[in-house]
Amino acid sequence: MQIQGLGQLHQVQRINAPHISRIYEPTTPAASSPLDTTDELHLSPAAEMAGRMSEIPDIRWERVDAIKAAIAEGSYVTDAKLDVAMERLLDEIA
C-alpha cells in the first residue's frame, strides 16, 4: 500500500443521508380492524419432510425381531411378499 500524501485526497463532502425524505407527509392508515390481518407461513421442502417424519408410527421391535428371525431361517423372502413391499414403498414415495 502506498500513501501519496495529501494531494491525492478529494474535496471535503457534506454528509447527507440521500435516503431520507426532506418533505414529510404523514399518511393516514386505512380504516381496518385488527382482524383483517393475515399471516402466512411458507415451509421449505426439507421442513415439510421433517413434519411428515413425525407422523411415522413408532417401531414395533417385536415384529422387527420376528422378521429378522424369519430372514435368518430363510423362510421370510417370497415373491409375493416382495411385490407387496414394493407396492407399499412406491405408495409411500408418491
Secondary structure, 3 states (H helix, E strand, C coil): CCCCCHHHCCCCCCCCCCCCCCCCCCCCCCCCCHHHCCCCCCCCHHHHHHHHHCCCCCCCHHHHHHHHHHHHHCCCCCHHHHHHHHHHHHHHHC
